[in-house]
């Protein structure tokens, strides 16, 4: 097993840990996104409110995707919210 194989294995392991972390702490991450969006909106005096809301929504979706969570109103492929059925 070469160096690149070792690095790929470690990278995959770290990605899984980060995904697990994002899943466990998604509410706090979403709160931080909302808080940052509010601060930016305030700093720009509401001039870019719609774009900020859109960006915050995309960021929250990205966290859900990374954490392997279905978005609100979606279910997994298996229909039980648990992902593909066997």
C-alpha positions in Angstrom: 0.0 0.0 0.0 1.5 3.3 -1.1 1.5 6.7 0.4 -1.3 7.9 -1.8 -3.5 4.9 -0.7 -2.8 5.8 2.9 -3.7 9.4 2.4 -6.9 8.5 0.6 -7.9 6.2 3.4 -7.2 8.9 6.0 -9.1 11.5 3.9 -12.1 9.3 3.7 -12.0 8.6 7.5 -11.8 12.4 8.2 -14.7 13.0 5.8 -16.8 10.5 7.7 -15.9 12.1 11.0 -16.8 15.5 9.7 -20.1 14.3 8.3 -20.9 12.7 11.7 -20.0 15.9 13.4 -22.2 17.9 11.0 -25.1 15.5 11.6 -24.8 15.8 15.4 -24.4 19.6 15.4 -26.6 20.6 12.5 -28.9 22.8 14.6 -25.9 24.8 16.0 -24.4 25.1 12.5 -27.8 26.4 11.1 -28.1 28.8 14.0 -24.6 30.1 13.3 -25.5 30.5 9.6 -28.6 32.5 10.5 -26.6 34.7 12.9 -24.0 35.4 10.3 -26.6 36.2 7.7 -28.3 38.6 10.1 -25.0 40.4 10.9 -24.3 40.7 7.1 -27.8 41.9 6.4 -27.5 44.5 9.2 -24.1 45.6 7.9 -25.4 46.1 4.4 -28.6 47.8 5.8 -30.8 45.2 4.1 -29.7 46.0 0.6 -28.9 42.4 -0.1 -31.4 40.6 2.1 -32.8 38.4 -0.6 -29.3 37.2 -1.7 -28.3 36.7 1.9 -31.4 34.5 2.6 -30.7 32.5 -0.6 -27.0 32.0 0.4 -28.0 31.0 3.9 -30.5 28.5 2.5 -27.9 27.0 0.3 -25.4 26.7 3.2 -28.0 24.9 5.3 -28.8 22.5 2.4 -25.1 21.8 2.0 -24.8 21.0 5.7 -27.7 18.6 5.4 -26.2 17.0 2.3 -22.9 16.6 4.0 -24.4 15.2 7.1 -26.5 12.7 5.0 -29.7 14.1 6.3 -32.9 14.5 4.2 -34.0 18.1 3.6 -37.3 19.1 5.1 -40.2 17.6 3.2 -37.9 14.9 1.6 -37.6 11.3 2.4 -34.8 8.9 1.6 -35.0 6.7 -1.5 -36.4 3.9 0.7 -39.3 6.1 1.8 -38.5 5.8 5.5 -36.0 8.7 5.7 -33.2 6.2 6.2 -31.7 6.2 2.7 -31.8 3.5 0.2 -33.7 0.4 1.1 -32.0 -3.0 1.0 
